[in-house]
Amino acid sequence: MADPFRYFRVEAREILEQLQRGLLELERAVNSAENVPRLLRLAHTLKGAARVVKQAEIAQLSHQLEDVLVPLREGPREATADEAQRLLGLVDAIAQGISTIAPAPASVPVALPVPPGAEAAQAAPARPSPQERSAVEEVVRPHVLPASDIDVLMDGVVELGFQLGSGRRALPNIERSRSLAEQLSQRLDSRRRQDLGPSSLATLRSLASELELNLAKLERDISTSFEQATRELGQVRDGIDRLRLVSAASMFGSLERATRDAAISLGKQAVFEAKGAEVRLDAEVLTAVQRALVQAVRNAVAHGIEAVPERSSLGKPALGRVTLEVSRRGQHVCFLCEDDGRGVNLSEVRREAERLGRLTPGAAEPSSAQLLSLLLLGGISTSGTVTQVSGRGVGLDLIREALAGVGGQVSLQTRPGQGTSLELTVPASLSALEALLVEAGGQLYALPLGAVVHAARVLPAELNRTADALSMLYDGELVRFTPLARLLRRVEQERRSDAVWSVVIVRGERGLLALGVERLLGGESIVCRALPESAQVDPTVAGITLDADGNPRILLDPEGLQATAQLLPLPAAHADAPRRVVLVIDDSLTTRMLEQSILESAGYEVDLATSGEQGLERARARRYDLLLVDVEMPGMDGFMFVEKVRADPGLQHTPTVLVTSRASAKDLARGRAAGANAHIAKGEFDQLDFLERIGRLVR
């Protein structure tokens, strides 16, 4: 039998999430004038939907929500603590009501965290019940399809991609068939045609012609269809991938609520702030992380954030802060939860560890790291009283338990009097991120856009050779420079020293690293897959993504790139390599000096001539790799100079470039007719383009 409440639950969960977020904003007096009318509309919509499916209790609770909100709309103001508590309590009650009509299978009941009561605080167990844990899951994934169903669909799409690839590989056979038909037609027109009668010749010629036309049309149609199917398939594959992904922002509301409720129950003041909403990852992974983070923010309030009088005596703001930063790091996603409280009481940890027999009394003083490791094992509580929020020593146990199922890890750091940092790290089995595509060593790679801080074109003269590395100056800082192709062992030798680099500067834990690449191909939103644990991959690899044809493309890890760059030996200097020599011929002193300065800064040796006659004389006396000549000069102009160079057996193969302000189509044609290899217009002079064009000619 079909589930009659399926669509109601979906709509109700969306509304509840928006209601909770709006009520928390209302409590903080954030946009209350616009907020209250929006909350009233949401409550009214929920009430109507509940009546349609005959859920009278939920409809009545929604009506009570309206009753509390109406006075706030009539005079926009900050909600009182009692009003906020009443409104949030109604939302919790509605969520509980929805959980009673949820189907029994895999999807779990919906319930938002309920603020602890004064009496229940002493008796309730600290470990959340299965219903409470599953409630957290539903906040993250109210609309996520079962992963197994998506996997089946994804397998089918991948298989279709392989079939399309096989079909595309058949295209050369069709081309071969068309070629044979052409040959048949040609042979029928050859001298041997007299072997056949006129009628047979006409028939065969007609058949061959039809075969040729049909094969050409078939090739065209199949090629067009494959291209379109491949393009559509890529879009479908990306869409399916994203169905499995949930934004980290989806859990921020429940974490803010957990922070607020813990602070109220303990008589403290605390606010929750989060960054990294753009990170999206597997719903299964995010569900586990959220269970851990709910406990983490409760711990931060209970053990870290001080009461208002204590914070005031320490010179801290009355309002404590709990922050969460979500970021992608290589093949993992990290969740860094920090507070600005008192830090971990390490003395109390040691006393409790000794009491439990985990440390021998009177033994050597353990280090801070050792004590924090003991604390992470669970069972140790530094709280003097038992409440619903803390006191039973199971908080970190819950965090480890939540992460264990997804292969996550947890680390803890503390700063006495300043706060505590709890970092949860989970494998990014599937996640979406913005990436910068680059080309290095003839291959395409993706770099996480969040790690990219700058991109530029860099001249060889801007690279400095220090004792152990090449480096460049960026924002007042000397940054290590490494060609990406060499870092990835795509090339054995360095690119020629006079080449202009495209450079991407990335940031990692070790600081900045400048990567030299061949081309920057722009940004792209990608879905990244982690490689299997058994795969032996280079530390520079963070994962793989698929291009439009389903071929794997490597996502690089900035941390791994930095670590590998530190191990690379300094490339050998090119002191023994002969410098390329350019002859600049121009009657203008300013132009000669400008071109000489640019070329010498790029590593070229430069000779000068002030006229075409002098230039020709010097060109015949010394071998040059390039002749750079002005067109408009007294006596022998540039066109005549090029003609004489091409007529001279000793110079005719020397690349020659015309530089002039005369860039009409007629002048360009005349330069090509004279034999010039290139034509650079002074009015459109660009230093990087100038060097690139010259570099191509002197290779």
N, C-alpha and C positions, 0 to 999 in steps of 0.2 A: 504494500500500500504506500502511495506517495506521501511524503512528509508534508503535512498541511502548514507547518510553521517555518518551513525552510527560508522563505524570502523575508518573513517577518524577523527572524533571528538576525539575518544579514543586515537588514535596515536598522534594527534596534541596536546592534553592536556599534554600527557607525555613529548613530546618534549618541549613544552613551559615551563613546570616546570623545566626541566633540563637546558634550555637556561637561564631562569631567575637566577637560582642558579649559573650557570657558569659565567654569566655577573657580578653578584655581587662579585664573587671571582676575576674576572679579574680586576674590579675596585680597589680591595685591593691588586692587584699584587700577588695573590695566585696561584702558579704553572702556570704562564702565558704561559710558553713555551709549556706545554702539553695541556693547557686549550683552547687556540685559535684553534688548529686543531680540537679538539673535538667539539667546538662550530660551526665551519665551516661544519663539517659532519652533525651535527644536523640540521643546517639551510638548507643544501642541501637536506637532507631527507625530510624535511617539504615541500620544494619547489616542489620536485618530487611528493609527495603525493597530494599536492594541484592541480597540473596539471592533475593528473589522474582523480580527481573528478571535474575537470573543474572550479576550484576556482582561476581564474586568478589574482584577487586582492591580495589574500593571497600569491600566488606564487611570485608575483612581490615584495611584502614586504619582503619575504624570500630572494629574490635575492638582495634587498638593504642591508639586514643584511650581506650577504656575501661580498658585496662591502666594507662595513665599517670594516669587520673583516680581510680581506686579507692584508691590510698594517700592521696590528698588527702581523700577522703571519710571514711576511717577516723579521721583526726585533723585536723579543720578547721584549716587554716593558710594562710598566704600562699604561693602557688606560687613556687618559686625561678625565677631567670632561665632556667636550663637547661630546667626543666619547661615554663615558658611558651613558650619557643622551640620545644620539641619538639611541644607541643600545636598551636601555630599552624602549624608546618610540616606536621603531619598534615592539618590543615584545608586548607591550600594544595594538598597532594597529592591530596586527595579532589576539590577543585574542578577540578584539572587533569584528573583521571580523568573527571569529568562532562563536561568540554569535549570529550573524545574521542568521546562518544556523542551529542553534540548534532547535529541535522540541519544540512545545509550552507547553507540559505537565509539569509534576512534576519536571523534571530536569531543572535546571535554566541556564540562559545564563552564558557564560564564559567571564570574563574580569578581567584583573589584575589591581591593583590600579594604576591610572595615576598620575604622579607628578603634583602637583598644579602649575598653571601658576601665574605669578605676578599679572596680572589684575584680574583673576578669584578669587584670594585669598580673595579679599575684598567683592565680591558679592555672592560667592557660599555659600549655607547653610552648617552649620557644620554637620547636621545629614545626613548620607549617604542615598542615594536613595535605593529603593528596588533592583534595578539592581546591585548597588555596593555591597549590603549585600549578594545577591545571588552569586555574583562573588566570594566572599570570601568562600562561601560554596563549590563551585566547586573546589577550590584549595585543599580543604581537601578531598573531596570525588568524584574524577572524575570517579572512576570505581566501586563504591559501589552499589551493587544491592539493589533494594527497600526492606526496612526492612519487609514490609508486606509479600512479596514473600518468604523471608528467614524464617519468622515465620511459614508460612504454611508448608514449607519443614521440619522445625525443629519439628513441632507438629507431622508430620508423622513419623519421625525417632524415637521420644520418644514413640509413640504408638507401633511401631515395637519392641522397646526394651521391653515394657511391655508384648507383645505377646510372645517374646522369653523367658521372665522370666516365663510366665505361662507354656510354653512348657517344660521348664527345670524342673518345679515342677512335671511334669507328669513322669519323669524318675523313681522315686521310685515305681510307679505303674507297670512299665515295669519290674523292678527288682523283684517286688512281683510276677508277672506272671511267671517269669523265675523260681522263687523259688517253685511255685506251680507245675510247670512242672517237676522240679527235684523230688518233693515229689511224684508225680504221678508215675514217673519212678521207684522210690524206692519201692513204694507199689506194683507195678506190679511184682517186683522181690521178694516180701515177701512171707510168707508161704501161704497166701491166693490165690496164683496164681492157685492152683488146682481147684478153683471155675470156671475157664475159660478153654475153650479148647485150645490146642496148637496153632491153627491158630489165634484165637482171641487174645491170649496173644502176639503173634508175631506182629500182626497188631497194637495193642495198644502200645506196646513197641516202634514200629517204629514211630508211630504218636507222642508219647511223646518225643522221641529223636529229631524228626524234629522240634517240637514246641520249645524245649529247645534251639536248635541251631539257629532257626530263631529269637527267642526273644533275644538271646545273640548278634546276629549280628545287630538286630534293635537297641538295646540299645547302642552298640558301634557306629553305624553310626549316630544315633540321637545325642549322646553326642558329637561326633567329630564335627558335623555340627553346633550344638549350640555354642560350644566353638569358632569355627571360625567365625560364624555370630556375636557373641557378640564382639569379638575382632575387626572385621571390622566395626561394628556399632559404637563402641567407637571412632574409627578413623574418621568416617564420621561425627559423632556428633561434635567432636572437630573442624573438618574442617569447618562445617557449622557455628559454633559459631564464628570462626575467620573471616568468611566472613563479619560479622557485625562490626569487629573491625578495627580501623585505628590507625596507629602509630602517636604518638604526634609529631614526626619529620615531618609529612606531612605538618604541618602549619608553621614550623620554617622559611621556605623560604619567605613566604608572610609577616611574622612578621619582618624579617630582611629588606625586601623591604620597609615596612611601616615606619620603623625606619629611614632608609636612606632618604626616600622622605621627611619625616617631618623635618629632620635635614637640608636638602638642602633648603627647602622652607623658613626656619627660620634663615638660615645663621649660623648654628651650626655644630659641629662635634660630631657624636655619632656612636657607634657600638653596635650591638645586639649579645648576646651570650645566648645559651640555653643548658640545661641539662635535661635528662629524656626521651631521644628519645625512650628508650625501652618500655615505658608505652604505652599500646594500649587499646583503649576503644571504646565504641559505637560511630559510625559515627555521629548519630544525636546529641549526647552530645558534641562531639568534634567540630561539626559545630557551635553550639551555643557559645561554649567557644572561638572559634577563632574570631567570630564577636566581642566579648567583649575584647579579647586581642589586636586586631588591634587598637581599641580605647585606650586601656591601654598604649600601647607603644607610641602612638601619644601624649597622655597626659604626659607621662614621658619626652618626648623630649620637648614639648611645655612649661610645667610648672616646670619641674625638672632640666633638663640639662641646665647649664649656657652657655652663649656665651664664646668663647675662651678667650677674654681678662679678663673676670670676673673669669674664672677658674684659669687662670694663676696668677691673683692677690691673689687668695685664696690658692695657692700652689697645685692645683689639676692638673692632666694631661689634656692636651688640648682636648683629645678624651674622651667624656663622655661614660658611659657604661649603657646599659639597659640589664638586665639579666632575664631569665625565667627558673625556676626550676619546673619540673613536677614530682610529687611523689604520690604514693598510700598510703593513711592513712585510715586504717580500711575500712569502707563501702563507702569511698569517695576518689576522686582524687583531689589533690590540685595543683593549678597553682600559683606559687609565682612570681610576676613580680616586680623587684626592679630596682631602678636607683641610681646613685651616685651624684645626683644633690643637689639643695638647700633645698629641703624639701618643705612642704606645708606652705604657708604664713598664719599662723593662725590669725594674726591681721587683714589681709584683709578679711579672711573668716568671722570674727566677724562683721566687718563693713558692708559687703555685706548682712549678715544675718539680721542685724539691719535695713538696708535700706529696705529689703523685708518684714520686720515685723515678722521675725521668732525669733528674740531676742528683748527684751525690752531694749532700750537705757538706760544706767546707772544702769542696774541690776547687780547682783553679777557676778564676772568674771567666765565665763564658763570654764570647764576643757578642756584639749586638746581632750580627747575622745568625749566630747559633741560636740565640734566644728567639729571634723571629721565626726561624725554621721550626723550632719546637711549637711556637704558637700556631703555625700553619697546620700542624698535625692534628689540631682540634683537641677538645676536652679541657682546655685551659681558659678560664674566664678571669678577667681583671676587674669585673664588676662586683661591687660589694653587696648588691641586692639583686633579687630575681624579679624581672618584669617580663612582659610579653615581648619586649624588644631585646632584652639581653639578660645575662646572668647564669646561663646554664652551660656555657662553654661549647655550644654546638654551631655557632655562627659560621666559623671558617670551615667546619665540617660540611655544612650545607653547600658552601661555595665549591669546595673540592668535589663533592658528590655531583653537583650540577654540571661541572666541567668534565668529569671523568668520561661521561658517555660520548663526548664529541672530541676527545683527545686534547682537551685544553689544559693549560698550566696556569698557575697563580704565583705571583711573587709579591713580597711585602717590603716596604721601606718606611722608615719613620724618622722624623726630625723633632727632637724634644722641644716642646713649646711652640712648634710651627705647624705640625700636621703629619698626616700619614698618607702614603700612596699605595694603593692596591692595584696591581696590573694583572688583568686576565688576558691570556693569549690563546686564540683558537685557530685551528687550520682553516684557511679560506678555501674550502673545497669547491666553492662556486661563489663568485662575487662580481659585482659590476663596478667599474671605475672608469674615469676619463683617462685617456692615455695619449701620449705624443708619439707618433710614428716617425721613425728615422730609418735611413739607409746607411749601412756600414758593411764594407767588404762584399758589396753586391747583394746583401740580404736585408730584409725588412725586420725591424724590431719595434717593440712597444715599450715605452717608459711611463711609469705612473705619473700623470700630470701633476698630482699633488706634491711630488718630489722635485719638479722642475722649477727653478727660480729665475732662470734667464736663458735666452737664446740669442746668438749673435754671429756675425761674420768676423773672423779674426785673421789678420795678416800675419805672416811668419815673423815679421819684426816685433809683433806684440807678444810673442812667446819668449820667455826667459829661461835660460839654462842654468839651474842651480846645481849644487854638488850631487844631489841624488834624484833630481826629477826635472821635467819641464813644467813650467808654470805660467800663469797669466794673471794680470791684475784685474780684479773685479770688485767694485764698491770699496776700494781702499784695502782689499785683502788679497794676498798672493794665494792663488788657487792652483792646485796640482792639475796639470793637463795630460790627458792620455788619449790617443786615438782609440775609438771604441773597437774598431776592427782588430787592432793589436791586442786589446784587452780580452777580446773573445777568441783570440787565436785564429782569426779569419785570414790574416795575412802574416807573412814571415818577415817582411821588410817594411820599413817606414815609407810613407808616401814622400815624394820629393820635397825637399825642405822649402822650396819657393812657392808651394801651393797655398791657396787661401782656404781656410777651414770654416765649415759650419760648426758652431760649438753649442752644446747644451750643458748648462751648469745644473747639477742635481745636488740636493741636500740629503744627507743621511746622518746617522748618529756620530760619525767621525768628522762631520763638517761638510764642506763643499768639495765637489769634484767636477772638473771641466772635461767633457767628452767630445772629441773631435769626430764628426760624422761627415758623410758625403752629401746627404740631403736631409732637409726637414720636410716631412710630408703632411704636417698638420695634425690636428687633434681628432680623436675618434672615441666614441663610447663603446667599450668592449665588455664582454662577459668572460671572465678569466677562470680557468680550471686549474686546480693544483695538480701536480704530478703525483703518481703513486709513491707511497713511502719506500717501496722497493726499488724505485727508479734511481739509478746512479746519475745524478745531474750535477752540473757545475754550480757552484754557489752563486754565480751571477744570474741564475735562472729563478724567477719567482713563480712562473706558471706558464700556461699556454692559452692562447685564444685561437679561434678559427676564422679564416678569411672567408670571402664570399663563396669560394669553391670548396670550402671544408678543409683546406690545408692548414696545418698547425702553424702558428706564428708565436714566437717566444716573447713573453713579458719579462723584462729584465728587473732585477732586484737592486736598487741603489746601494743597499748595505753590502751586498755581495760584490758589486762593482768596486766599491771603495776598498774592501778587504783585498780583492785581487790586485787592484792598482798599487797597493802598498808593497806587494811582493814582486812586481815587475821590475826588472833591472832597467836602468837608464839606457835608452836607445843610443847606439853609437853615433857620435857626431859625424857630420858629413863634410869634415874639413878636407878630405882627400878628393871629394867629388868635384869635378870641374864646374865652375860657375857659368851659367848661361850669359852670353854677351850680346847686348843690344846696341845698335847704332841709332841715335836720335838725330834726325836731320830737320832743322827748323830755323828760319831766320829770326824768330822771336825769342829774345832772351827769357822772357817770362815763361813761355811754353816749354823751352828746353829745360829750364830749372825745375819746373813742376813735374814734367815727365821723368827727369833724372831722379828726383827725390822719391817719387812713388816707386819706380823700378828698383832703386837701390835698397829701399826699405823692405822690398819683397825678396831681396837676395840676388838680384841681377847685377852684373857688371855693365856699366854704361859708358859708351863713347859718344862724343858730340860732334856735329858738323853744322855749319851755319848756312850752307847752300847745297843745292843739288850736285853741283860740280865737285865740291869738296867731299860730299858724302860718297859719290861714286868712286873718287880716288881712294878714300879710306876703305871702302868696301872691297876694292880690288887688292888692297895691301894686307888685309887681315880677314880671317874667317869670322863671320858674325852668325849668331843663331837667329837674329831677327833684325829687319830694317824698318824703322818707324819714321815715316817721311811726311812732311807737310805738303799740301797741294799747292797753295798759293805762295810762291817764292819768286823773286826776280831771277831772270836768266832761265835756268832749267827748272821747270815746275815739277810737281810730284808725278803727274801723269807721264811726262817725258822720262823722268827718273826710272819709273817702273818699267817702261818699255825698254830702256837701255839695260836694265838689270836682267830682264827676261831674254834679251838678245845676247847676253854675255854667257858663254858656256860655263865659266867658273862661278857665276852668280845665279844662274837661272832657277836653281832649286831653293834659293834662300827665301824664307817667308818674308813678305813685304806688306806693310799695313799703311794705308793712307789715313792721315789725320787732317781734317779740314772742317771749316764752317759751311762748305758747300755740300749739302746733303740732298740735293734734288735727285729725282729719278734719273735724269739725264746724266748727272755727275756720277751716280752710282754705276750706271751702265758703262760709262766711259772708263771708270776705274777697273771694272771687271774685264772689259775688253783689253785694257793695257796689261792685265795679268796680276792685279793686286789680290792678295789673299783675304783681306778684310778692309773695312772702311769704318772709321770711328769719327762720329760727328762731334765737334767741339761743343756745340750748343747742348748736347745731351750727355756730356762727359760724366761718367760715374766711375769712381776709383776702383770699386770691387769688380764691376763689369769689365773695366779696362784690363785689370790684371788677369781675370779669368780668360778673356779672349786671347790675350798674349800667351798665357800658360798653355792653352790648347794648341797653339801654333808651334811652340818650341819644344814640345814633347819628343 
